[in-house]
Amino acid sequence: MQSHGNLFNRRRFLQTLAAAPAASFLARYHAMAAPEKGRVKIRDVKTMMLQGPDRNYTLVKIDTDAGVSGIGEGYGSPGVGVKEQVLALKPLLIGKDPLEIDTIYTRILSTRTDGSAHNLMRAVSGVEVALWDTAGKILGVPATTLLGGKFREKVRMYDHAAPRNMLDPASCREWAERVKANPSGFTAHKFGFPHTDPAADKARDASNRVLTTKELNQIRRGFENCREAIGWDHDIMVHCHWEYDVRTSIQLAEAVAPARPLWLEDPMIPDYSDSWKRLVASSPVPICTGENTVRRQGFKDFILNQAVDIVHPDIRNTGGLLETKRIADLAEIFGMPMATHNTGSLVCTLATIQGMASVRDYIACETVLGRGGWMDDVVVHQGRIIQDGYITLPNKPGLGMELNREVVAAHLMPGERYWE
C-alpha cells in the first residue's frame, strides 16, 4: 500500500512537471515583453507592394517593441487603395497588445462613429492576418494552434488550368496531359467557358444575362469533353463571374451536370436574395459562392436560408482568419462545407492554409501559384511549395514563413522600397 508521504511527493512532482511548460512560456514572454505592464506593444505598421505577372499584392507588416514582427497580405489588384487604407488604420493599432487580436479587430470596426472602418475590410483583413503571424511568433506556436488546432496536416489546392478549346476533343486531351504532367500535382481545376455564340455575344450587353440554347449545348459538350479527357481522378469546378439571372443559372447547372463538377461558382450577383435558395433547390450540382462577401454578417442569410452548398470566402475580404473560422463554424451547423477563394501571393496562400487547417469541414484552397516561377519563391522554402496538389502545413510559429528578401526586392512595384 502506497504511503501518504509518497503519494504526496508524487503529486507534487506531477504538478511541477505540468506547470513547467507554462512557467517556461511565461518566463520567455515576460523576458521579451516591453517594460510597461509586462506586455508587448505594436510599434509600427508598414506596407509593401509586390508586382506579380498578372496583378499586384499588398503586404502588411506589424512591428512590436519586443523586436517581433508579423506579416500578412491585404487585397491588391483588382482592388484599389488598400495600401492607403492600411496606413489609415495605423493610429488605431499603435500601442496595442498584438495578442488581443479579436479586441483590436472589433474596436477597429466600432471606433469610427460614421462606420467608415466597415468599408475598409480589405485593409482590416490584411492587418488581422499579420496579427496572427505576430502572435504566433510571440507565443512560439503556429497560428493554427491559436485558432483551435489542426484537423489536417496538409491542405488541398486547386488551379486555373483550362483547355485552349473545350469544343475540340484533341485540345482537351492536350490539356489533360499538360495538367497531369505539372510537377505540383494538381488534381482539381477551376475554369470557365468562352461565350461560344458570336451572334449572341454581339447582341449581349450588360442587361442581357441569358445564354442561348446553342451556347448551353456547347457548354455542356465542352465540359463533357474535359471530363472524358481528364478522367475521374481529377475534379473540375465551373467558374462564373456573377453574370446570370436565376433561370439561366439553373439551365447552366443542368448543362454542366453530366461532367459532375465539384461545384458551380458565382453564377448570380454576389448579394443575397431568395433567388439563391431557388437555385440551390433546383440545381443538380453544388452551388458555391462567397468570395466577395464580407464578415459573418454577409454570409448569415446564405447559411441560415441554405442558399448555398459550399461557402467560399476570401480571407482578404471577410475580415481575416478568425472571422473566416466563425463563418465556417456557422456553416457547419447546417452541414455546409467550406472552400476558399485565393488569388493572393504565397503570403496570403500560406496564411489561408493556416486558417483552413483549423476548419473541420473543408474542401480546397484556390491558388495562382505552382507554376514554377519566382512567385513560388516569395518565401524561403525547400523543395516545391505544392506537392501532389497539397501544401503541407508549416510547423513554425505564426504563419510559418519568412520572406525571401532577394526575390521580393526584385519584384516590388515602382516606387516601393523593401522594409527597413
C-alpha positions in Angstrom: 0.0 0.0 0.0 1.3 3.4 -1.0 2.1 5.8 1.9 0.5 9.2 2.1 4.0 10.8 2.0 4.9 9.0 -1.2 1.6 9.9 -2.7 2.0 13.5 -1.8 5.5 13.6 -3.2 4.3 12.0 -6.5 1.5 14.6 -6.8 3.9 17.4 -6.2 6.3 16.0 -8.9 3.5 15.7 -11.4 2.2 19.2 -10.6 5.7 20.6 -11.0 6.1 18.7 -14.3 2.7 20.0 -15.6 3.5 23.6 -14.6 7.0 23.6 -16.1 5.9 24.4 -19.7 3.6 27.2 -18.6 6.3 28.7 -16.4 8.8 28.4 -19.2 6.4 30.1 -21.5 5.7 32.9 -19.1 9.4 33.5 -18.5 10.0 33.7 -22.2 7.1 36.1 -22.7 7.9 38.5 -19.9 11.6 38.4 -20.8 10.8 39.7 -24.3 7.9 41.9 -23.3 8.1 45.7 -23.0 8.7 47.0 -19.5 5.3 48.7 -19.3 2.8 46.3 -17.7 5.0 43.4 -19.0 3.2 43.4 -22.4 4.4 43.6 -26.0 3.1 46.6 -27.8 2.6 47.4 -31.5 5.3 49.9 -32.5 4.7 50.3 -36.3 2.5 49.2 -39.2 4.1 49.1 -42.7 3.1 48.1 -46.2 4.9 47.0 -49.3 3.5 46.4 -52.8 4.6 43.4 -54.8 4.2 43.3 -58.5 3.3 40.0 -59.9 2.9 39.0 -63.6 -0.9 39.5 -63.6 -1.7 41.7 -60.6 -0.1 43.3 -57.6 -0.2 42.3 -53.9 -0.4 44.4 -50.7 1.9 43.0 -48.0 1.4 44.2 -44.4 3.9 44.2 -41.6 3.3 44.6 -37.8 6.4 45.6 -35.8 6.5 45.3 -32.0 8.6 46.9 -29.3 9.9 43.4 -28.4 11.6 43.0 -31.8 9.0 40.5 -33.1 7.3 41.3 -36.4 4.5 39.6 -38.3 3.4 39.8 -41.9 0.1 39.4 -43.7 -1.5 40.3 -47.0 -4.4 42.5 -48.0 -6.1 42.6 -51.3 -4.0 44.0 -54.2 -5.4 44.5 -57.7 -8.1 44.4 -58.9 -8.7 46.2 -55.6 -7.5 49.8 -55.3 -6.3 51.9 -52.4 -5.7 49.0 -49.9 -2.2 50.2 -49.0 -3.6 53.7 -48.2 -6.4 52.1 -46.1 -3.9 50.0 -44.1 -1.9 53.1 -43.3 -5.0 55.0 -42.3 -5.7 52.3 -39.7 -2.2 52.7 -38.2 -3.2 55.2 -35.4 -5.8 52.6 -34.2 -3.0 50.0 -33.8 0.0 51.7 -32.3 0.4 50.8 -28.6 -2.0 47.9 -28.7 -1.2 44.4 -27.5 -0.8 42.2 -30.6 -2.1 39.2 -28.7 -5.6 40.8 -28.4 -6.5 40.2 -32.0 -10.3 40.0 -31.7 -10.4 43.1 -29.4 -8.3 45.0 -31.9 -10.4 43.8 -34.8 -13.7 44.6 -33.1 -12.5 48.1 -32.0 -11.3 49.0 -35.4 -14.8 48.3 -36.8 -16.5 50.2 -34.0 -14.1 53.1 -33.2 -15.2 55.4 -36.1 -18.6 56.6 -35.3 -19.5 57.1 -39.0 -18.9 53.4 -39.6 -16.2 54.1 -42.2 -14.0 51.3 -41.0 -16.6 48.8 -42.2 -15.7 50.0 -45.7 -12.0 49.2 -45.2 -12.4 45.4 -44.8 -9.7 44.5 -47.3 -7.2 46.6 -45.2 -8.6 45.3 -41.9 -8.2 41.7 -43.2 -4.6 42.2 -44.1 -3.8 43.7 -40.7 -5.7 40.9 -38.9 -3.7 38.2 -40.7 -0.4 40.0 -39.8 -1.5 40.0 -36.2 -1.9 36.2 -36.2 1.7 35.9 -37.5 2.9 38.3 -34.8 1.0 36.5 -32.0 2.2 33.1 -33.1 5.8 34.2 -33.1 5.4 35.8 -29.6 3.9 32.6 -28.2 6.1 30.3 -30.2 3.2 28.3 -31.8 1.7 28.1 -35.3 -1.4 30.3 -36.0 -3.4 27.1 -36.5 -2.8 26.2 -32.8 -4.1 29.6 -31.7 -7.2 29.1 -33.9 -8.0 25.9 -32.0 -5.8 23.2 -33.6 -5.4 21.5 -36.9 -7.8 19.0 -38.4 -5.3 18.2 -41.2 -1.6 18.2 -41.9 -1.9 19.4 -45.4 -4.4 21.4 -47.5 -5.6 20.6 -51.0 -5.1 23.2 -53.6 -6.8 23.9 -57.0 -5.5 25.7 -60.0 -6.9 27.5 -63.1 -5.6 25.3 -65.8 -8.1 25.2 -68.8 -8.2 23.8 -72.3 -7.5 26.1 -75.2 -10.6 25.0 -76.9 -13.2 23.0 -74.9 -15.1 22.1 -78.0 -12.1 20.3 -79.6 -11.5 16.9 -78.0 -7.9 16.9 -79.1 -7.3 20.3 -77.3 -8.9 18.8 -74.2 -6.6 15.7 -74.4 -3.6 18.1 -74.7 -4.9 19.9 -71.6 -5.3 16.7 -69.6 -1.7 15.6 -70.5 -0.4 19.1 -69.6 -2.1 19.3 -66.1 -1.2 15.7 -65.3 2.5 16.5 -66.0 2.6 19.6 -63.8 5.2 18.9 -61.0 2.8 20.5 -58.5 0.4 17.6 -59.0 -2.9 19.4 -59.0 -5.9 17.2 -59.2 -8.6 19.9 -59.1 -9.0 22.6 -61.7 -11.4 25.6 -61.9 -12.2 27.3 -65.2 -15.0 28.9 -67.0 -16.0 28.9 -70.6 -16.0 31.3 -73.5 -19.2 32.6 -74.9 -19.2 30.5 -77.9 -22.0 32.0 -80.0 -20.6 35.1 -81.8 -24.1 36.4 -82.7 -25.2 36.2 -79.1 -22.0 37.8 -77.9 -22.6 40.7 -80.3 -26.1 41.2 -79.1 -25.4 40.7 -75.4 -25.0 43.8 -73.2 -24.9 44.5 -69.5 -28.6 44.0 -69.2 -28.7 40.7 -71.1 -28.0 37.9 -68.6 -29.2 34.8 -70.5 -27.5 32.1 -72.5 -28.8 30.9 -75.8 -29.8 27.3 -76.4 -26.8 27.0 -78.7 -24.4 28.3 -76.0 -25.9 26.0 -73.4 -25.4 23.0 -75.6 -21.8 24.0 -76.4 -21.1 24.5 -72.7 -22.5 21.0 -72.0 -20.4 19.5 -74.8 -17.3 21.4 -73.7 -17.3 20.2 -70.2 -18.1 16.6 -71.3 -15.0 16.8 -73.5 -13.0 17.9 -70.5 -14.3 15.1 -68.3 -13.6 12.5 -70.9 -10.1 13.8 -71.3 -9.1 14.2 -67.7 -10.9 11.1 -66.3 -12.5 10.8 -62.8 -9.3 11.1 -60.7 -9.4 14.9 -61.2 -12.1 17.3 -60.0 -13.5 20.1 -62.2 -15.0 23.3 -60.9 -17.2 25.6 -63.2 -16.2 29.2 -62.8 -18.6 32.1 -63.5 -18.4 35.8 -62.6 -21.9 36.8 -61.3 -23.3 37.4 -64.8 -26.5 35.4 -65.0 -30.1 35.5 -63.8 -31.6 32.7 -61.8 -33.3 30.9 -64.7 -30.1 30.9 -66.8 -28.1 29.8 -63.8 -30.4 26.8 -63.4 -30.1 26.0 -67.1 -26.3 26.3 -66.8 -26.2 23.9 -63.8 -28.2 21.4 -65.8 -25.8 21.8 -68.8 -22.7 21.1 -66.8 -24.2 18.3 -64.6 -23.1 15.4 -66.8 -19.4 16.3 -66.2 -20.1 16.0 -62.4 -18.3 19.3 -61.4 -17.3 19.7 -57.8 -19.3 22.9 -57.8 -20.7 25.7 -60.0 -19.3 29.0 -58.7 -20.8 32.5 -58.6 -23.4 32.3 -61.4 -25.5 35.1 -59.9 -24.9 38.6 -58.3 -22.9 38.4 -55.1 -25.6 39.8 -52.8 -28.1 37.5 -51.1 -31.6 37.1 -52.4 -34.2 34.3 -52.2 -33.2 33.5 -55.8 -30.1 31.8 -54.4 -32.5 29.5 -52.5 -34.3 28.7 -55.7 -31.1 28.0 -57.5 -29.7 25.6 -54.8 -33.1 23.8 -54.6 -33.2 23.4 -58.4 -29.5 22.7 -59.3 -28.3 19.2 -59.9 -24.7 20.3 -59.0 -23.5 22.0 -55.8 -23.6 25.8 -55.8 -20.6 27.7 -54.4 -20.3 31.4 -53.7 -18.8 34.0 -51.2 -15.5 35.4 -52.4 -16.8 39.0 -52.4 -18.9 38.6 -49.2 -17.8 40.4 -46.1 -17.8 39.2 -42.5 -20.1 36.6 -41.0 -23.0 39.1 -41.3 -22.7 38.9 -45.0 -22.7 35.1 -45.0 -25.5 34.8 -42.5 -28.5 34.8 -44.9 -26.8 32.4 -47.3 -26.2 29.9 -44.5 -29.4 30.3 -42.5 -31.6 30.1 -45.6 -29.5 27.2 -47.0 -29.0 29.3 -50.2 -25.5 27.9 -50.9 -24.0 24.4 -50.8 -20.3 25.4 -50.3 -19.3 28.7 -48.7 -16.4 30.2 -50.5 -14.8 33.2 -48.6 -11.6 35.0 -49.3 -9.7 35.9 -46.1 -8.7 39.2 -47.6 -12.4 40.2 -47.8 -14.0 38.5 -44.8 -12.0 40.3 -42.0 -9.2 37.7 -41.7 -8.6 34.3 -40.2 -10.8 34.4 -37.1 -13.8 35.8 -39.0 -13.4 33.1 -41.6 -13.3 30.5 -38.9 -16.5 31.9 -37.4 -18.2 31.7 -40.8 -17.1 28.0 -41.1 -18.4 27.3 -37.6 -21.8 28.8 -38.6 -21.9 26.8 -41.9 -21.0 23.6 -40.1 -24.2 23.8 -38.0 -26.1 23.5 -41.3 -23.9 20.8 -42.8 -22.2 23.2 -45.3 -18.5 22.7 -46.1 -16.1 25.5 -46.9 -13.6 26.1 -49.7 -11.5 29.3 -50.1 -11.1 31.7 -52.9 -7.5 32.9 -53.1 -5.7 34.8 -55.8 -3.1 36.2 -53.4 0.6 35.7 -53.3 2.3 33.0 -51.4 2.0 35.1 -48.2 -1.8 35.0 -48.5 -1.8 31.4 -49.6 0.2 30.2 -46.5 -2.0 32.4 -44.3 -5.1 30.8 -45.8 -3.9 27.2 -45.2 -3.0 28.0 -41.6 -6.6 29.1 -41.0 -8.2 26.4 -43.1 -6.3 23.6 -41.3 -8.3 24.6 -38.3 -11.7 24.2 -40.1 -13.2 20.8 -39.7 -15.3 20.6 -42.9 -13.0 21.9 -45.6 -12.6 21.1 -49.3 -9.8 23.0 -51.0 -8.0 26.3 -51.5 -7.6 28.2 -54.8 -4.1 29.3 -55.9 -2.4 31.2 -58.8 0.9 29.6 -57.8 2.5 26.2 -58.5 3.8 27.2 -62.0 7.4 27.0 -61.0 8.1 30.8 -61.4 9.5 33.3 -59.0 6.2 33.7 -57.2 6.6 30.3 -55.8 9.8 31.6 -54.1 8.4 34.7 -52.3 9.1 33.0 -49.0 12.1 30.9 -48.1 11.4 27.2 -48.5 12.9 23.9 -49.6 11.5 21.8 -52.4 8.2 22.5 -54.1 5.6 24.5 -52.2 2.8 22.5 -53.7 3.3 18.7 -53.9 0.8 16.2 -55.2 -1.8 19.0 -55.2 -1.3 19.9 -51.5 0.6 22.3 -49.3 1.9 20.8 -46.1 1.2 22.9 -43.0 4.4 24.5 -41.7 5.1 23.8 -38.0 7.0 27.1 -37.4 5.5 29.8 -35.2 2.9 32.2 -36.6 2.2 31.7 -40.3 5.4 29.7 -40.6 7.0 31.9 -43.2 10.0 34.1 -43.8 10.1 36.4 -46.8 12.7 35.8 -49.4 14.2 39.2 -49.4 16.1 38.9 -52.7 13.1 37.7 -54.6 10.6 40.2 -53.1 13.0 43.1 -53.5 13.4 42.3 -57.2 9.7 42.4 -57.9 8.5 45.4 -55.9 6.2 47.9 -57.7 7.9 51.0 -58.9 8.5 53.5 -56.1 8.3 50.8 -53.4 11.2 50.0 -51.0 11.8 46.9 -49.0 11.0 47.2 -45.3 13.8 48.5 -43.2 
